Amino acid sequence: MLEVRNLQAGYGDAQVLFGVDLTVGPGEVVTLLGRNGMGKTTTVMTVMGLIKARGGMVRFDGRDLTAAPPFRRAQAGLGLVPEGRQVFPTLTVEENLVATAADRFGKARWSLARVYAFMPRLQERRGNRGNELSGGEQQMLAIGRALMTNPKLIILDEATEGLAPIIRQEIWTCLAALKAEGEAILVIDKHVDALARIADRHVVLEKGQVVWSGANAALLADASVKDRYLHL
């Protein structure tokens, strides 16, 4: 579904990505791991077209999107839950959700009613503005907002950053339920043990390059990967 090959990108004169390769198949959960500053968010931003690729290729659902603007990538079926959530602060929960609603492929799986059924807390808070929500509620809203675009692949950047442990567990439960629904997911997060309970494969970045990739079982069996590339 998503194919990234030899992806290169950066900011100004600074090169950040040096040939990143990754793939996500239909219904697959893939993680993008690495310490801070290793290029994870830059990879996501480049895949979404928010940073221009300096080289390489981004293909999605059989289409070359390497030079496509961000709105074309969204129309193709890429949905983003950005780092920091970035909900619309002065819109209500319901307005946030309706603002992004789309049925681009004629078979919408996600409607307002279905998002509310999937995350009942959003329905309880539907009249509250985005800036009146807790961090966990904002993250649920950001996920719901992405689902309302009816994406073929949902990308989560720092899925549980800054959230209390009990709220993180709610997010993991939500992602596990999405996986059970058959959603394809690319997720960035620091909590490797929690990710290992839902992921099919992992890709590890170090200084803008893929230094390890493999199945979930392979990561769990090789403690040296976490010691070398993921621990501070």
C-alpha positions as CSV (number, residue, x, y, z in Angstrom):
1,M,0.0,0.0,0.0
2,L,2.7,2.5,1.1
3,E,6.1,2.2,-0.5
4,V,8.9,4.6,0.5
5,R,12.3,4.0,-1.3
6,N,15.6,5.9,-0.8
7,L,13.8,8.9,0.7
8,Q,16.0,11.9,1.2
9,A,14.9,15.2,2.8
10,G,16.0,18.0,5.1
11,Y,15.6,21.6,6.2
12,G,17.6,24.3,4.4
13,D,21.2,23.2,4.2
14,A,20.7,20.4,6.7
15,Q,20.1,16.9,5.3
16,V,18.1,14.8,7.7
17,L,17.0,11.7,5.8
18,F,19.6,9.7,3.9
19,G,17.8,7.0,1.9
20,V,14.9,5.8,4.1
21,D,13.1,2.7,2.9
22,L,9.8,1.4,4.4
23,T,6.6,-0.2,3.4
24,V,3.1,-0.7,4.9
25,G,0.7,-3.3,3.5
26,P,-3.1,-3.4,3.7
27,G,-4.3,-4.0,7.3
28,E,-0.7,-3.9,8.6
29,V,0.6,-2.0,11.7
30,V,4.2,-0.8,11.2
31,T,6.1,1.3,13.7
32,L,8.8,3.9,13.0
33,L,11.2,3.8,15.9
34,G,14.3,5.7,17.0
35,R,15.6,8.1,19.6
36,N,14.7,11.8,19.4
37,G,16.2,13.7,16.4
38,M,16.8,10.6,14.2
39,G,14.3,11.6,11.4
40,K,11.0,9.9,12.3
41,T,8.9,13.0,12.1
42,T,10.8,14.3,9.1
43,T,10.0,10.9,7.4
44,V,6.2,11.4,8.1
45,M,6.2,15.0,7.0
46,T,7.9,14.1,3.8
47,V,5.5,11.2,3.1
48,M,2.7,13.6,3.6
49,G,4.3,16.2,1.3
50,L,4.7,18.8,4.0
51,I,8.4,18.6,3.4
52,K,9.7,18.3,-0.2
53,A,11.6,15.2,-0.9
54,R,15.2,15.8,-2.2
55,G,15.4,12.3,-3.6
56,G,13.7,8.9,-3.6
57,M,10.1,7.9,-4.1
58,V,6.8,7.8,-2.3
59,R,4.2,5.5,-3.8
60,F,0.8,4.9,-2.3
61,D,-1.9,2.5,-3.5
62,G,-0.1,2.2,-6.8
63,R,0.4,5.9,-7.4
64,D,3.6,7.9,-7.4
65,L,3.1,10.8,-5.0
66,T,6.7,11.9,-4.7
67,A,6.0,15.3,-6.2
68,A,2.3,15.6,-5.2
69,P,1.1,18.4,-2.9
70,P,-0.3,17.4,0.6
71,F,-3.9,17.7,-0.4
72,R,-3.4,15.2,-3.2
73,R,-1.9,12.7,-0.7
74,A,-4.9,13.2,1.6
75,Q,-7.2,12.7,-1.4
76,A,-5.3,9.5,-2.2
77,G,-6.2,8.1,1.3
78,L,-3.3,9.1,3.6
79,G,-4.6,10.3,7.0
80,L,-2.4,12.0,9.6
81,V,-2.6,12.4,13.3
82,P,0.1,15.0,13.8
83,E,2.6,15.4,16.6
84,G,1.1,17.7,19.2
85,R,-2.5,16.7,18.1
86,Q,-3.1,20.2,16.5
87,V,-6.9,20.1,17.0
88,F,-8.8,23.3,16.0
89,P,-8.9,25.0,19.4
90,T,-12.0,27.2,18.9
91,L,-14.1,24.6,17.2
92,T,-16.2,22.1,19.1
93,V,-15.4,18.4,19.1
94,E,-18.2,17.8,16.6
95,E,-17.1,20.7,14.4
96,N,-13.5,19.3,14.4
97,L,-14.9,16.0,13.2
98,V,-17.3,17.3,10.6
99,A,-14.7,19.7,9.2
100,T,-12.6,16.8,7.8
101,A,-15.4,14.4,6.8
102,A,-14.9,12.9,3.3
103,D,-16.1,9.9,1.4
104,R,-13.6,9.9,-1.5
105,F,-13.9,6.3,-2.4
106,G,-17.7,5.8,-2.3
107,K,-17.7,3.4,0.6
108,A,-17.3,5.4,3.8
109,R,-16.5,3.2,6.8
110,W,-16.3,6.1,9.2
111,S,-19.2,8.5,9.9
112,L,-19.8,10.9,12.8
113,A,-22.1,8.3,14.4
114,R,-19.5,5.5,14.0
115,V,-16.6,7.6,15.4
116,Y,-18.8,8.5,18.4
117,A,-19.6,4.8,18.9
118,F,-15.9,3.9,18.6
119,M,-14.8,6.7,21.1
120,P,-17.8,7.4,23.3
121,R,-15.9,10.1,25.2
122,L,-15.9,12.3,22.1
123,Q,-19.7,12.1,22.0
124,E,-19.9,13.1,25.7
125,R,-17.7,16.1,24.9
126,R,-19.1,16.9,21.5
127,G,-20.1,20.4,22.5
128,N,-16.8,21.3,24.1
129,R,-14.2,23.3,22.2
130,G,-10.9,21.7,21.3
131,N,-9.0,23.9,23.9
132,E,-11.3,22.7,26.6
133,L,-10.3,19.0,26.3
134,S,-7.6,17.1,28.2
135,G,-4.5,15.9,26.3
136,G,-5.9,12.4,26.0
137,E,-9.2,13.7,24.8
138,Q,-7.4,15.9,22.2
139,Q,-5.5,12.8,21.0
140,M,-8.7,10.9,20.6
141,L,-10.2,13.8,18.7
142,A,-7.2,13.9,16.4
143,I,-7.6,10.2,15.7
144,G,-11.3,10.7,15.1
145,R,-10.6,13.6,12.8
146,A,-8.2,11.5,10.8
147,L,-10.8,8.6,10.6
148,M,-13.4,11.0,9.3
149,T,-11.4,11.4,6.2
150,N,-11.9,7.7,5.6
151,P,-8.2,7.0,5.0
152,K,-6.7,3.9,3.5
153,L,-3.7,4.4,5.8
154,I,-3.6,6.3,9.1
155,I,-0.2,7.8,10.3
156,L,0.2,8.7,13.9
157,D,3.2,10.8,14.9
158,E,4.1,10.5,18.6
159,A,0.8,8.7,19.4
160,T,1.0,9.0,23.2
161,E,3.5,11.7,23.9
162,G,2.9,13.7,27.1
163,L,-0.1,11.5,28.2
164,A,-0.5,9.9,31.6
165,P,-0.1,6.1,31.7
166,I,-3.8,5.4,32.0
167,I,-4.6,7.6,29.0
168,R,-1.8,6.0,27.0
169,Q,-3.5,2.6,27.6
170,E,-6.7,4.0,26.2
171,I,-4.9,5.1,23.0
172,W,-3.3,1.6,22.7
173,T,-6.7,0.0,23.1
174,C,-8.0,2.3,20.4
175,L,-5.2,1.4,18.0
176,A,-5.7,-2.3,18.7
177,A,-9.4,-1.9,17.9
178,L,-8.4,-0.1,14.6
179,K,-6.1,-2.9,13.7
180,A,-9.0,-5.4,14.3
181,E,-11.0,-3.3,11.9
182,G,-8.4,-3.9,9.3
183,E,-7.0,-0.3,9.2
184,A,-3.4,0.1,7.9
185,I,-1.4,2.1,10.5
186,L,2.1,3.6,10.6
187,V,2.8,4.8,14.1
188,I,5.7,6.6,15.8
189,D,6.0,6.3,19.6
190,K,8.6,5.7,22.3
191,H,6.8,3.0,24.2
192,V,8.2,-0.1,22.4
193,D,6.7,-2.7,24.8
194,A,3.2,-1.3,24.2
195,L,3.8,-1.1,20.4
196,A,5.0,-4.7,20.3
197,R,1.5,-5.8,21.4
198,I,-0.1,-4.4,18.3
199,A,2.6,-4.1,15.6
200,D,3.3,-6.5,12.8
201,R,6.7,-5.0,11.8
202,H,9.2,-2.3,13.0
203,V,11.5,0.1,11.2
204,V,14.3,1.7,13.3
205,L,16.0,5.0,12.3
206,E,19.4,6.2,13.3
207,K,20.7,9.5,12.0
208,G,18.2,9.5,9.1
209,Q,18.9,6.0,7.9
210,V,17.2,2.6,8.5
211,V,19.5,0.6,10.7
212,W,17.1,-2.3,11.5
213,S,13.8,-3.5,10.2
214,G,11.9,-6.7,10.8
215,A,8.9,-8.6,12.2
216,N,7.6,-8.0,15.7
217,A,8.9,-11.4,16.9
218,A,12.4,-10.5,15.7
219,L,12.5,-7.3,17.7
220,L,11.3,-9.0,20.8
221,A,14.0,-11.7,20.4
222,D,16.9,-9.3,19.9
223,A,17.4,-7.1,23.0
224,S,20.5,-5.5,21.4
225,V,18.3,-3.5,19.0
226,K,16.6,-1.7,21.8
227,D,19.8,-1.3,23.8
228,R,21.7,0.1,20.7
229,Y,19.1,2.3,19.0
230,L,16.2,3.0,21.3
231,H,17.5,3.6,24.8
232,L,18.9,6.9,25.9
